[in-house]
Amino acid sequence: MRRVLVVVALFLLVGAVLAQNVIKYELSSSAALNIGAAVKLGSSDNTCALAGDGEGSDVVGFVAMTESDGSNYYNLIVNSGRITAAIHSGSGAVSIGDSLTAAASGSLKVASAGDRVIAIATQAVASPPGQCEVVIWLGPMPGSDGAKIWQSAVTSMTSITGTASSKQDLISITCTNCDVEYMKVQFTGTVDDKDGTSGGAVVNVAINDGSSDLDTQTLYLVDRNFYQSQATALTGTDDVSLTDSPTYAVQVWESDGMTNGRIKGVLTVVGTPR
């Protein structure tokens, strides 16, 4: 009976590993790679190397396990699932939901406009360097036959001064000659009511395409005695033409006479062909 249980346990363990896409590469140096490091293909056959700054498009996966025969090191590379990765000291603060790209020596940083996103943060790192768990997200390469990603961020809490009649543009992205036909627009962020000596804010957030709102949300932080914070997440879609240059803006405003709101967040636009 025990032997049966052991066999079943081993079967489940192997199945869990194989549930992710894995590739085994020989390391091209005599040192082991760190677990969670982002890697690219090496310059010789069957090798891998640490991905550097600006090399997000070359990343093939993350180191999940290393082994050695005494002189050579081998690495199990995964390109899906979750893993704990290093955040580079040069990165801005990482919030939950932030898109990440390659930084120096296999570490990650918050992605900027034009960077290839290779992971999504599921934990925050307020003051890099540090580590956080990420969801591996190796999407299609940018180009006319794949997805294109535009991204911009407001990294510090910003006071909300907009009203219903005069909305405040928090952040925007223009996709010049977008070369895609379908857009998914997402804003993820945080709001609080700390813009004053007392609490209380009713915050309205919208993604606008220049003519209409793609998505809206109202957040109620209405306790005047205690400060509050809340996550916000909006998603919209838009059909475009290859030569279009659409602009997507996040607009914010306050209402109901409660005006102590602040906000920060990341606007991401993902364009794909049909």
Secondary structure, DSSP 8 states (H G I E B T S, - for coil): -HHHHHHHHHHHHHHHHHTS-EEEEEESSSS---TT-EEEE-SSTTEEEE--TT-GGGEEEEEEEEEESSS-EEEEEE-SSEEEEEE-TTS--B-TT-EEEE-GGG-EEE--TT----EEESS-BSSSSEEEEEEE-----SSTTS-EEEEEEEEEEEE---BTTB-EEEEEEE-TT---SEEEEEEEEEEE--SSSS--EEEEEEEE-SSSEEEEEEEEE--SSS--EEEEEEEEEEE--TT---EEEEEEEEEEEEE--EEEEEEEEEEE--
